Amino acid sequence: MTDESRIALLIDADNSPASKIDEILDELANYGVINIRRAYGDWKSRHLNAWEEVLHEYAIQPIQQFAYTKGKNATDSAMIIDAMDLLYTKQLDGFGIVSSDSDFTPLVMRIRANGLKVFGFGEKKTPSPFVSACSKFLYLETLGVSVEADVKAPVATNAESVVSPAPKAATVRLSAKELKSDTRLVNLLRKAVEAAADDEGWAGLGAVGQHISKQASFDSRNYGYAKLRDLYQAIGLFDIQVKDKGVYVRDKRLSQRSASAVAQ
């Protein structure tokens, strides 16, 4: 997607924190122009007060949705209907969906079937089907925080917070052991390298990243690493080399096999 790509941002205000709107818009700006911005919810509800405070500042259109039946979320239905209308009546290149609700999974799949990108944003409680359905999904806890530290920054005490605001928490980096225990992640990284590798097993990191983006909703920041290179290095399963101003990775198992063959 280019800077001229047109994106519609739809926000499930009932299930999303208003405090992350700045980071969400900043992230989407990397992929195009956000020319449609809508937030859905029952605006008579007190728990949406935080959203009301940022609507005008970020040019977000509030869409009122009453709870017609107690215990049922009418906001989801309104978002889905609007998304389908936009899909067929506007010339869009992508959607931004902000919610931690898995009910939007079929919608995301339908939008992507039409060839559009879907950028999802939700909390870490978001069910995996919704996460996997998106072209790219980012956990809101990782947006706007440092990914350079291994532990969370200390939280200020009540006395300290009166003097100055508490520092932003840092996203916890998963250790090599934790990364290796994620079978899906390991397979994804290995297969991406294999698909882009030359005869010696080396694959350009750029080509590897493109391959991953075509088949999975993935972002290294969700694991606590700012760049894909950092993640490949941290997991400890790949050799990394820099040559001709490019970064290349190779499965360490190939190096081990070559070493064994030489020894024999």
MIKEPA-393200 format. One record per atom (N, C-alpha, C): residue in three letters; x, y, z; atom name. Coordinates in steps of 0.1 Angstrom, whole numbers, plus 2048, in hexadecimal, padded with zeros to 3 digits. Layout:
REM residues N
    aa    px    py    pz   at
   Ala     X     Y     Z   CA
...
This chain:
REM residues 264
    aa    px    py    pz   at
   Met   808   7F4   800    N
   Met   800   800   800   CA
   Met   809   80C   800    C
   Thr   804   817   7F9    N
   Thr   80C   823   7F8   CA
   Thr   806   82E   801    C
   Asp   80D   83A   801    N
   Asp   808   845   80A   CA
   Asp   7FA   84A   805    C
   Glu   7F7   847   7F8    N
   Glu   7EA   84C   7F3   CA
   Glu   7DF   842   7F5    C
   Ser   7E2   836   7FA    N
   Ser   7D7   82C   7FD   CA
   Ser   7CD   832   806    C
   Arg   7C0   82E   804    N
   Arg   7B5   833   80C   CA
   Arg   7B1   829   816    C
   Ile   7B0   82D   823    N
   Ile   7AD   824   82D   CA
   Ile   7A1   829   835    C
   Ala   798   820   839    N
   Ala   78C   823   841   CA
   Ala   78F   81D   84F    C
   Leu   78F   825   859    N
   Leu   791   821   867   CA
   Leu   784   820   86E    C
   Leu   781   814   873    N
   Leu   774   811   87A   CA
   Leu   778   80C   889    C
   Ile   773   813   893    N
   Ile   776   811   8A0   CA
   Ile   76B   80C   8A9    C
   Asp   76D   800   8AF    N
   Asp   763   7FB   8B9   CA
   Asp   766   802   8C6    C
   Ala   760   80D   8C8    N
   Ala   763   815   8D4   CA
   Ala   760   80E   8E1    C
   Asp   756   805   8E0    N
   Asp   752   7FD   8EC   CA
   Asp   75D   7F4   8F1    C
   Asn   766   7F0   8E8    N
   Asn   770   7E6   8EB   CA
   Asn   77E   7EB   8E8    C
   Ser   781   7F8   8E8    N
   Ser   78E   7FD   8E5   CA
   Ser   791   809   8EE    C
   Pro   79E   80B   8F2    N
   Pro   7A2   816   8FA   CA
   Pro   7A4   823   8F2    C
   Ala   79F   82E   8F6    N
   Ala   7A1   83A   8EF   CA
   Ala   7AF   83F   8F0    C
   Ser   7B6   83B   8FA    N
   Ser   7C4   840   8FC   CA
   Ser   7CE   83C   8F1    C
   Lys   7CA   832   8E9    N
   Lys   7D3   82D   8DE   CA
   Lys   7D0   833   8D0    C
   Ile   7C6   83C   8CF    N
   Ile   7C2   841   8C2   CA
   Ile   7CE   848   8BB    C
   Asp   7D6   84F   8C2    N
   Asp   7E1   856   8BB   CA
   Asp   7EB   84C   8B5    C
   Glu   7EE   841   8BC    N
   Glu   7F7   837   8B7   CA
   Glu   7F1   82F   8AB    C
   Ile   7E4   82D   8AC    N
   Ile   7DD   826   8A1   CA
   Ile   7DD   82E   894    C
   Leu   7DA   83B   895    N
   Leu   7DA   843   889   CA
   Leu   7E8   845   884    C
   Asp   7F2   845   88D    N
   Asp   800   846   888   CA
   Asp   804   83A   881    C
   Glu   800   82E   886    N
   Glu   804   822   87F   CA
   Glu   7FD   821   871    C
   Leu   7F0   824   871    N
   Leu   7E9   823   864   CA
   Leu   7EE   82D   85A    C
   Ala   7F3   838   85E    N
   Ala   7F9   842   855   CA
   Ala   805   83D   84D    C
   Asn   80B   832   852    N
   Asn   816   82C   84B   CA
   Asn   811   825   83E    C
   Tyr   804   822   83D    N
   Tyr   7FF   81A   832   CA
   Tyr   7F6   822   829    C
   Gly   7F2   82E   82D    N
   Gly   7E9   836   824   CA
   Gly   7E2   841   82B    C
   Val   7D8   847   825    N
   Val   7D1   852   82A   CA
   Val   7C4   84D   830    C
   Ile   7C2   851   83D    N
   Ile   7B6   84C   844   CA
   Ile   7AB   857   841    C
   Asn   7A3   855   837    N
   Asn   799   85F   833   CA
   Asn   78B   85C   839    C
   Ile   789   851   83F    N
   Ile   77D   84E   846   CA
   Ile   780   849   854    C
   Arg   77B   850   85E    N
   Arg   77E   84D   86C   CA
   Arg   770   84D   874    C
   Arg   76D   841   878    N
   Arg   760   83F   880   CA
   Arg   762   837   88C    C
   Ala   75B   83C   897    N
   Ala   75B   834   8A3   CA
   Ala   74D   831   8A7    C
   Tyr   74A   824   8AB    N
   Tyr   73D   81F   8AD   CA
   Tyr   73B   81C   8BC    C
   Gly   72F   820   8C1    N
   Gly   72C   81C   8CF   CA
   Gly   720   824   8D4    C
   Asp   71B   821   8E0    N
   Asp   710   828   8E6   CA
   Asp   716   834   8ED    C
   Trp   715   840   8E6    N
   Trp   71C   84B   8EC   CA
   Trp   715   851   8F8    C
   Lys   70A   84B   8FC    N
   Lys   704   84F   909   CA
   Lys   70A   848   914    C
   Ser   712   83E   911    N
   Ser   719   836   91C   CA
   Ser   725   83E   922    C
   Arg   726   83E   92F    N
   Arg   731   845   935   CA
   Arg   73F   83F   932    C
   His   740   833   92F    N
   His   74D   82D   92D   CA
   His   753   831   91F    C
   Leu   74B   839   917    N
   Leu   751   83E   90B   CA
   Leu   755   84C   90C    C
   Asn   755   852   918    N
   Asn   759   860   91A   CA
   Asn   767   862   915    C
   Ala   770   859   917    N
   Ala   77E   85B   912   CA
   Ala   77F   85C   903    C
   Trp   776   855   8FC    N
   Trp   776   856   8EE   CA
   Trp   770   863   8E9    C
   Glu   765   868   8F0    N
   Glu   75F   875   8ED   CA
   Glu   769   880   8ED    C
   Glu   773   87F   8F6    N
   Glu   77D   88A   8F7   CA
   Glu   787   88B   8EC    C
   Val   788   880   8E4    N
   Val   792   880   8D9   CA
   Val   78B   880   8CB    C
   Leu   77E   87F   8CA    N
   Leu   777   87E   8BD   CA
   Leu   77A   88A   8B4    C
   His   779   896   8BA    N
   His   77B   8A3   8B1   CA
   His   789   8A5   8AE    C
   Glu   792   8A2   8B8    N
   Glu   7A0   8A4   8B6   CA
   Glu   7A6   89C   8AB    C
   Tyr   7A0   88F   8A9    N
   Tyr   7A5   887   89E   CA
   Tyr   79C   885   893    C
   Ala   792   88E   892    N
   Ala   788   88E   887   CA
   Ala   781   880   885    C
   Ile   77D   87A   890    N
   Ile   776   86D   890   CA
   Ile   767   86F   891    C
   Gln   760   869   888    N
   Gln   751   86B   888   CA
   Gln   74B   860   892    C
   Pro   744   865   89C    N
   Pro   73D   85C   8A5   CA
   Pro   731   856   89F    C
   Ile   72F   849   89F    N
   Ile   723   843   89A   CA
   Ile   71B   83D   8A6    C
   Gln   70F   843   8A8    N
   Gln   707   83E   8B4   CA
   Gln   701   831   8B1    C
   Gln   702   828   8BB    N
   Gln   6FC   81B   8B9   CA
   Gln   6F6   817   8C7    C
   Phe   6E9   817   8C7    N
   Phe   6E2   814   8D4   CA
   Phe   6E2   804   8D6    C
   Ala   6E2   801   8E2    N
   Ala   6E1   7F2   8E6   CA
   Ala   6D3   7EE   8E6    C
   Tyr   6CE   7E9   8DB    N
   Tyr   6C0   7E6   8D9   CA
   Tyr   6BC   7DA   8E2    C
   Thr   6C5   7D1   8E5    N
   Thr   6C2   7C6   8ED   CA
   Thr   6CD   7C5   8F8    C
   Lys   6C9   7C4   904    N
   Lys   6D2   7C3   90F   CA
   Lys   6DB   7B7   90E    C
   Gly   6E8   7B9   90F    N
   Gly   6F2   7AE   90E   CA
   Gly   6F6   7AB   900    C
   Lys   6F1   7B2   8F6    N
   Lys   6F5   7B0   8E8   CA
   Lys   6FD   7BC   8E4    C
   Asn   708   7BA   8DC    N
   Asn   710   7C5   8D8   CA
   Asn   70C   7C9   8CA    C
   Ala   704   7D4   8C9    N
   Ala   6FF   7D9   8BC   CA
   Ala   70A   7E1   8B5    C
   Thr   714   7E5   8BC    N
   Thr   71F   7EC   8B5   CA
   Thr   726   7E4   8AA    C
   Asp   728   7D7   8AD    N
   Asp   72E   7CE   8A3   CA
   Asp   726   7CD   896    C
   Ser   719   7CC   898    N
   Ser   711   7CB   88C   CA
   Ser   711   7D8   884    C
   Ala   711   7E4   88A    N
   Ala   712   7F0   883   CA
   Ala   71F   7F2   87C    C
   Met   72A   7EE   882    N
   Met   737   7EF   87C   CA
   Met   738   7E6   86F    C
   Ile   732   7DA   871    N
   Ile   733   7D0   866   CA
   Ile   72B   7D5   85A    C
   Ile   71F   7DB   85D    N
   Ile   716   7E0   852   CA
   Ile   71D   7EC   84B    C
   Asp   723   7F5   853    N
   Asp   72A   800   84D   CA
   Asp   736   7FC   845    C
   Ala   73D   7F2   84A    N
   Ala   749   7EE   843   CA
   Ala   746   7E8   835    C
   Met   73B   7E0   835    N
   Met   737   7DB   828   CA
   Met   732   7E6   81E    C
   Asp   72B   7F0   824    N
   Asp   727   7FB   81B   CA
   Asp   733   802   815    C
   Leu   73D   805   81E    N
   Leu   749   80C   819   CA
   Leu   751   803   80F    C
   Leu   751   7F6   811    N
   Leu   758   7ED   808   CA
   Leu   753   7EE   7FA    C
   Tyr   746   7F0   7F9    N
   Tyr   740   7F0   7EB   CA
   Tyr   73C   7FE   7E6    C
   Thr   73D   808   7EE    N
   Thr   739   815   7E9   CA
   Thr   745   81F   7E9    C
   Lys   750   81C   7EF    N
   Lys   75B   825   7F0   CA
   Lys   767   81E   7E9    C
   Gln   770   827   7E4    N
   Gln   77C   821   7DE   CA
   Gln   787   821   7E9    C
   Leu   788   816   7F0    N
   Leu   791   814   7FB   CA
   Leu   79C   80A   7F7    C
   Asp   7A7   80B   7FE    N
   Asp   7B2   801   7FD   CA
   Asp   7B4   7F9   809    C
   Gly   7AE   7FD   815    N
   Gly   7B0   7F6   821   CA
   Gly   7A7   7FB   82C    C
   Phe   7A6   7F3   836    N
   Phe   79E   7F6   842   CA
   Phe   7A6   7F5   84F    C
   Gly   7A4   7FD   858    N
   Gly   7A9   7FC   866   CA
   Gly   79E   7F8   86F    C
   Ile   79F   7ED   876    N
   Ile   794   7E8   87F   CA
   Ile   79A   7E8   88D    C
   Val   794   7F0   896    N
   Val   799   7F1   8A4   CA
   Val   78F   7EA   8AC    C
   Ser   792   7DF   8B2    N
   Ser   789   7D7   8BB   CA
   Ser   791   7CB   8C0    C
   Ser   78C   7C6   8CB    N
   Ser   791   7BA   8D1   CA
   Ser   787   7AE   8D0    C
   Asp   77D   7B0   8C7    N
   Asp   772   7A7   8C6   CA
   Asp   774   79E   8BA    C
   Ser   773   791   8BC    N
   Ser   774   787   8B1   CA
   Ser   769   787   8A7    C
   Asp   75E   78E   8AA    N
   Asp   752   78F   8A2   CA
   Asp   755   795   894    C
   Phe   760   79C   893    N
   Phe   764   7A3   887   CA
   Phe   76C   79A   87D    C
   Thr   76F   78E   881    N
   Thr   777   785   879   CA
   Thr   771   782   86B    C
   Pro   764   77F   86A    N
   Pro   75E   77D   85D   CA
   Pro   75F   789   854    C
   Leu   75D   795   85B    N
   Leu   75E   7A1   853   CA
   Leu   76C   7A3   84D    C
   Val   776   7A1   855    N
   Val   784   7A3   851   CA
   Val   786   79A   845    C
   Met   782   78D   846    N
   Met   784   784   83C   CA
   Met   77D   788   82F    C
   Arg   771   78D   830    N
   Arg   76A   792   824   CA
   Arg   771   79E   81E    C
   Ile   776   7A7   826    N
   Ile   77C   7B3   820   CA
   Ile   789   7AE   819    C
   Arg   791   7A5   81F    N
   Arg   79D   7A1   819   CA
   Arg   79A   799   80C    C
   Ala   78F   792   80B    N
   Ala   78B   78A   7FF   CA
   Ala   789   794   7F4    C
   Asn   786   7A0   7F6    N
   Asn   785   7AA   7EC   CA
   Asn   792   7B1   7E8    C
   Gly   79D   7AD   7EE    N
   Gly   7AA   7B2   7EB   CA
   Gly   7AF   7BE   7F3    C
   Leu   7A8   7C1   7FD    N
   Leu   7AC   7CD   806   CA
   Leu   7B4   7C8   812    C
   Lys   7BC   7D1   817    N
   Lys   7C4   7CE   823   CA
   Lys   7BB   7D1   82F    C
   Val   7BD   7CA   83A    N
   Val   7B6   7CD   847   CA
   Val   7C1   7CD   852    C
   Phe   7C1   7D9   858    N
   Phe   7CB   7DB   863   CA
   Phe   7C3   7DA   870    C
   Gly   7C5   7D0   878    N
   Gly   7BE   7CF   885   CA
   Gly   7C6   7D4   891    C
   Phe   7BE   7D9   89A    N
   Phe   7C4   7DE   8A7   CA
   Phe   7BB   7D9   8B2    C
   Gly   7C1   7D3   8BC    N
   Gly   7B9   7CE   8C7   CA
   Gly   7C2   7CB   8D3    C
   Glu   7BC   7C9   8DE    N
   Glu   7C4   7C5   8EA   CA
   Glu   7C8   7B7   8EA    C
   Lys   7D1   7B3   8F2    N
   Lys   7D7   7A5   8F2   CA
   Lys   7CD   79A   8F5    C
   Lys   7C1   79E   8FA    N
   Lys   7B6   795   8FC   CA
   Lys   7AF   791   8EF    C
   Thr   7B2   798   8E4    N
   Thr   7AC   796   8D7   CA
   Thr   7AD   787   8D3    C
   Pro   7A2   780   8D0    N
   Pro   7A3   772   8CC   CA
   Pro   7AB   771   8BF    C
   Ser   7B2   765   8BE    N
   Ser   7BC   763   8B3   CA
   Ser   7B5   763   8A5    C
   Pro   7A9   75E   8A4    N
   Pro   7A3   75E   896   CA
   Pro   7A2   76C   890    C
   Phe   79F   776   898    N
   Phe   79F   784   893   CA
   Phe   7AD   789   890    C
   Val   7B6   786   899    N
   Val   7C4   78A   896   CA
   Val   7C9   784   88A    C
   Ser   7C7   777   887    N
   Ser   7CC   770   87C   CA
   Ser   7C6   775   86F    C
   Ala   7B9   779   870    N
   Ala   7B2   77D   863   CA
   Ala   7B7   78A   85D    C
   Cys   7BD   792   866    N
   Cys   7C1   7A0   861   CA
   Cys   7CE   79F   858    C
   Ser   7D0   7A8   84F    N
   Ser   7DC   7A9   848   CA
   Ser   7E8   7AC   851    C
   Lys   7E5   7B5   85B    N
   Lys   7EF   7B8   866   CA
   Lys   7E7   7BB   872    C
   Phe   7EB   7B6   87D    N
   Phe   7E4   7B8   88A   CA
   Phe   7EE   7BD   894    C
   Leu   7EB   7C8   89B    N
   Leu   7F4   7CD   8A6   CA
   Leu   7EC   7CD   8B3    C
   Tyr   7F3   7C8   8BD    N
   Tyr   7ED   7C9   8CB   CA
   Tyr   7EF   7D8   8D0    C
   Leu   7E4   7DD   8D5    N
   Leu   7E4   7EB   8DA   CA
   Leu   7EE   7ED   8E5    C
   Glu   7F1   7E3   8ED    N
   Glu   7FA   7E4   8F7   CA
   Glu   809   7E7   8F2    C
   Thr   80B   7E3   8E6    N
   Thr   819   7E5   8E0   CA
   Thr   81A   7F3   8D9    C
   Leu   80F   7FA   8D7    N
   Leu   810   806   8D0   CA
   Leu   813   812   8D9    C
   Gly   81D   81A   8D5    N
   Gly   820   826   8DD   CA
   Gly   829   823   8E9    C
   Val   82F   817   8E9    N
   Val   838   814   8F4   CA
   Val   845   80F   8EF    C
   Ser   84F   80F   8F7    N
   Ser   85C   80B   8F3   CA
   Ser   85D   7FC   8F1    C
   Val   865   7F8   8E7    N
   Val   867   7EA   8E5   CA
   Val   876   7E7   8E6    C
   Glu   87D   7F0   8ED    N
   Glu   88B   7EE   8EF   CA
   Glu   88F   7E8   8FC    C
   Ala   885   7E7   906    N
   Ala   888   7E2   913   CA
   Ala   883   7D4   914    C
   Asp   889   7CD   91E    N
   Asp   884   7BF   920   CA
   Asp   87A   7BE   92B    C
   Val   878   7C8   933    N
   Val   86F   7C8   93D   CA
   Val   867   7D5   93D    C
   Lys   85B   7D5   944    N
   Lys   853   7E1   944   CA
   Lys   859   7EB   94D    C
   Ala   857   7F8   948    N
   Ala   85C   803   950   CA
   Ala   855   804   95D    C
   Pro   85B   808   968    N
   Pro   854   809   975   CA
   Pro   849   813   975    C
   Val   83F   810   97C    N
   Val   833   818   97C   CA
   Val   835   822   988    C
   Ala   832   82F   985    N
   Ala   833   839   98F   CA
   Ala   82A   837   99B    C
   Thr   82E   83B   9A7    N
   Thr   825   83A   9B2   CA
   Thr   81B   846   9B2    C
   Asn   811   846   9BA    N
   Asn   807   851   9BA   CA
   Asn   80E   85E   9BD    C
   Ala   818   85E   9C5    N
   Ala   81F   86B   9C8   CA
   Ala   826   870   9BC    C
   Glu   82D   867   9B5    N
   Glu   835   86A   9A9   CA
   Glu   82C   86F   99E    C
   Ser   820   869   99D    N
   Ser   817   86D   992   CA
   Ser   812   87B   993    C
   Val   812   880   99F    N
   Val   80D   88E   9A1   CA
   Val   817   898   99B    C
   Val   824   894   99C    N
   Val   82E   89D   997   CA
   Val   830   89C   988    C
   Ser   830   88F   983    N
   Ser   832   88D   975   CA
   Ser   82B   880   971    C
   Pro   827   87F   964    N
   Pro   820   873   95F   CA
   Pro   829   867   960    C
   Ala   822   85C   962    N
   Ala   82A   84F   962   CA
   Ala   830   84C   955    C
   Pro   83C   847   954    N
   Pro   842   843   947   CA
   Pro   83B   839   940    C
   Lys   83C   839   933    N
   Lys   835   82E   92B   CA
   Lys   83B   821   92E    C
   Ala   833   817   92E    N
   Ala   838   809   930   CA
   Ala   83F   805   924    C
   Ala   849   7FC   925    N
   Ala   850   7F6   91A   CA
   Ala   84A   7E8   917    C
   Thr   849   7E5   90A    N
   Thr   844   7D8   907   CA
   Thr   84E   7CD   90B    C
   Val   849   7C3   912    N
   Val   852   7B8   916   CA
   Val   856   7B0   90A    C
   Arg   863   7AF   908    N
   Arg   868   7A6   8FD   CA
   Arg   868   798   901    C
   Leu   863   78F   8F9    N
   Leu   863   781   8FB   CA
   Leu   871   77C   8FA    C
   Ser   874   773   903    N
   Ser   882   76D   902   CA
   Ser   883   763   8F7    C
   Ala   88F   75F   8F4    N
   Ala   892   755   8EA   CA
   Ala   88A   748   8ED    C
   Lys   88A   744   8F9    N
   Lys   882   738   8FD   CA
   Lys   874   739   8FA    C
   Glu   86E   745   8FE    N
   Glu   860   747   8FB   CA
   Glu   85D   748   8ED    C
   Leu   865   74E   8E5    N
   Leu   863   74F   8D6   CA
   Leu   864   741   8D0    C
   Lys   86D   739   8D4    N
   Lys   86F   72B   8CF   CA
   Lys   863   722   8D2    C
   Ser   85D   725   8DD    N
   Ser   852   71D   8E2   CA
   Ser   845   71F   8D9    C
   Asp   845   72B   8D2    N
   Asp   83A   72E   8C9   CA
   Asp   83C   727   8BC    C
   Thr   836   71B   8BB    N
   Thr   838   713   8AF   CA
   Thr   833   71A   8A2    C
   Arg   828   721   8A3    N
   Arg   823   728   897   CA
   Arg   82D   733   893    C
   Leu   832   73A   89C    N
   Leu   83C   745   899   CA
   Leu   848   73F   892    C
   Val   84E   734   898    N
   Val   85A   72E   893   CA
   Val   858   729   885    C
   Asn   84C   722   882    N
   Asn   849   71D   875   CA
   Asn   848   729   86B    C
   Leu   841   734   86F    N
   Leu   83F   73F   866   CA
   Leu   84D   745   862    C
   Leu   856   747   86C    N
   Leu   863   74D   869   CA
   Leu   86B   744   860    C
   Arg   86B   737   863    N
   Arg   873   72E   85B   CA
   Arg   86E   72C   84D    C
   Lys   861   72B   84B    N
   Lys   85C   72A   83E   CA
   Lys   85D   736   835    C
   Ala   85D   742   83C    N
   Ala   85F   74E   834   CA
   Ala   86E   74F   82F    C
   Val   877   74B   837    N
   Val   885   74A   833   CA
   Val   887   740   828    C
   Glu   881   735   829    N
   Glu   882   72A   81F   CA
   Glu   87C   72E   812    C
   Ala   871   736   812    N
   Ala   86B   73A   806   CA
   Ala   873   744   7FE    C
   Ala   87B   74D   806    N
   Ala   883   757   7FF   CA
   Ala   891   754   7FE    C
   Ala   895   748   802    N
   Ala   8A4   745   803   CA
   Ala   8AA   742   7F5    C
   Asp   8B7   745   7F4    N
   Asp   8BF   741   7E8   CA
   Asp   8C4   733   7E9    C
   Asp   8CD   72F   7E0    N
   Asp   8D2   721   7E0   CA
   Asp   8D9   71D   7ED    C
   Glu   8DF   727   7F4    N
   Glu   8E6   725   800   CA
   Glu   8DE   727   80D    C
   Gly   8D1   72A   80B    N
   Gly   8C8   72B   816   CA
   Gly   8C7   739   81C    C
   Trp   8CE   743   816    N
   Trp   8CD   750   81B   CA
   Trp   8C1   758   814    C
   Ala   8BA   75F   81D    N
   Ala   8AE   767   818   CA
   Ala   8AF   775   81C    C
   Gly   8AC   77E   813    N
   Gly   8AC   78C   816   CA
   Gly   8A1   78F   820    C
   Leu   8A4   797   82A    N
   Leu   899   79A   834   CA
   Leu   88D   7A1   82E    C
   Gly   88F   7A9   825    N
   Gly   884   7B0   81E   CA
   Gly   87B   7A7   818    C
   Ala   880   79D   810    N
   Ala   878   793   80A   CA
   Ala   871   78A   814    C
   Val   878   787   81F    N
   Val   872   77F   829   CA
   Val   866   786   82F    C
   Gly   867   793   832    N
   Gly   85C   79B   838   CA
   Gly   850   79C   82F    C
   Gln   853   79D   822    N
   Gln   848   79E   818   CA
   Gln   841   790   817    C
   His   848   785   818    N
   His   842   778   818   CA
   His   839   776   824    C
   Ile   83E   77A   830    N
   Ile   836   779   83C   CA
   Ile   829   781   83B    C
   Ser   82A   78D   836    N
   Ser   81E   796   835   CA
   Ser   813   791   82C    C
   Lys   817   789   823    N
   Lys   80D   783   819   CA
   Lys   805   778   81F    C
   Gln   80A   772   829    N
   Gln   803   766   82E   CA
   Gln   7FF   767   83D    C
   Ala   803   771   844    N
   Ala   7FF   771   852   CA
   Ala   7FE   77F   858    C
   Ser   7F6   781   862    N
   Ser   7F5   78D   869   CA
   Ser   800   78D   873    C
   Phe   80B   795   870    N
   Phe   817   794   878   CA
   Phe   81D   7A2   87A    C
   Asp   823   7A4   886    N
   Asp   82A   7B0   889   CA
   Asp   834   7AD   894    C
   Ser   841   7AF   892    N
   Ser   84B   7AC   89C   CA
   Ser   849   7B3   8A9    C
   Arg   842   7BF   8A9    N
   Arg   840   7C7   8B5   CA
   Arg   837   7BF   8BF    C
   Asn   82E   7B6   8BA    N
   Asn   826   7AF   8C3   CA
   Asn   82E   7A5   8CB    C
   Tyr   83A   7A3   8C8    N
   Tyr   843   79A   8D0   CA
   Tyr   84D   7A2   8D7    C
   Gly   84D   7AF   8D6    N
   Gly   856   7B8   8DD   CA
   Gly   862   7BC   8D6    C
   Tyr   862   7BA   8C9    N
   Tyr   86E   7BE   8C0   CA
   Tyr   86A   7C8   8B6    C
   Ala   872   7D3   8B5    N
   Ala   86E   7DE   8AC   CA
   Ala   86F   7DA   89E    C
   Lys   879   7D1   89A    N
   Lys   87B   7CD   88C   CA
   Lys   87B   7BE   88A    C
   Leu   878   7BA   87E    N
   Leu   878   7AC   87B   CA
   Leu   886   7A6   87D    C
   Arg   890   7AE   87A    N
   Arg   89E   7A9   87C   CA
   Arg   8A1   7A6   88A    C
   Asp   89C   7AE   893    N
   Asp   89E   7AC   8A2   CA
   Asp   898   79F   8A6    C
   Leu   88C   79C   8A1    N
   Leu   885   790   8A5   CA
   Leu   88C   784   8A0    C
   Tyr   891   784   893    N
   Tyr   898   779   88E   CA
   Tyr   8A5   776   896    C
   Gln   8AB   781   89A    N
   Gln   8B8   780   8A2   CA
   Gln   8B5   77A   8B0    C
   Ala   8AA   77F   8B6    N
   Ala   8A7   77B   8C3   CA
   Ala   8A3   76D   8C5    C
   Ile   89C   767   8BB    N
   Ile   897   75A   8BC   CA
   Ile   8A2   74F   8BC    C
   Gly   8AE   753   8B6    N
   Gly   8B9   74A   8B6   CA
   Gly   8B9   73E   8AD    C
   Leu   8B1   73E   8A3    N
   Leu   8B0   733   89B   CA
   Leu   8B5   736   88D    C
   Phe   8BA   742   88B    N
   Phe   8BF   746   87E   CA
   Phe   8CC   74D   87E    C
   Asp   8D4   74B   873    N
   Asp   8E0   752   871   CA
   Asp   8DC   75F   86A    C
   Ile   8E3   76A   86E    N
   Ile   8E0   777   868   CA
   Ile   8ED   77D   863    C
   Gln   8ED   783   857    N
   Gln   8F9   789   852   CA
   Gln   8F5   796   84A    C
   Val   8FE   7A0   84A    N
   Val   8FB   7AC   842   CA
   Val   905   7AD   837    C
   Lys   900   7AE   82B    N
   Lys   909   7AF   81F   CA
   Lys   902   7B8   814    C
   Asp   90A   7BF   80D    N
   Asp   905   7C8   803   CA
   Asp   8F9   7D1   808    C
   Lys   8FB   7D6   814    N
   Lys   8F1   7DE   81A   CA
   Lys   8E4   7D8   81D    C
   Gly   8E4   7CA   81C    N
   Gly   8D7   7C3   81F   CA
   Gly   8D9   7B9   82A    C
   Val   8CE   7B5   830    N
   Val   8CE   7AC   83B   CA
   Val   8C9   79F   836    C
   Tyr   8D0   794   839    N
   Tyr   8CC   787   835   CA
   Tyr   8CB   77D   840    C
   Val   8C2   774   840    N
   Val   8C0   76A   84A   CA
   Val   8C0   75C   845    C
   Arg   8C4   752   84D    N
   Arg   8C5   744   849   CA
   Arg   8C2   73B   855    C
   Asp   8BA   731   852    N
   Asp   8B7   727   85D   CA
   Asp   8C4   721   862    C
   Lys   8C6   721   86F    N
   Lys   8D3   71C   874   CA
   Lys   8D4   70D   872    C
   Arg   8C9   706   870    N
   Arg   8CA   6F7   86D   CA
   Arg   8D2   6F4   861    C
   Leu   8D2   6FE   857    N
   Leu   8DA   6FC   84B   CA
   Leu   8E9   6FD   84E    C
   Ser   8EC   706   857    N
   Ser   8FA   708   85B   CA
   Ser   8FF   6FC   862    C
   Gln   8F7   6F6   86B    N
   Gln   8FA   6EA   872   CA
   Gln   8FC   6DE   86A    C
   Arg   8F4   6DD   860    N
   Arg   8F5   6D2   856   CA
   Arg   902   6D3   84E    C
   Ser   905   6DF   84A    N
   Ser   911   6E1   842   CA
   Ser   91D   6DE   84A    C
   Ala   91D   6E2   857    N
   Ala   928   6DF   860   CA
   Ala   92A   6D0   862    C
   Ser   91F   6C9   864    N
   Ser   91F   6BB   866   CA
   Ser   925   6B3   859    C
   Ala   921   6B8   84E    N
   Ala   925   6B2   841   CA
   Ala   934   6B4   840    C
   Val   93A   6C0   843    N
   Val   948   6C2   843   CA
   Val   950   6BA   84C    C
   Ala   94A   6B8   858    N
   Ala   951   6B0   863   CA
   Ala   952   6A1   85E    C
   Gln   948   69C   857    N
   Gln   948   68F   853   CA
   Gln   952   68D   847    C
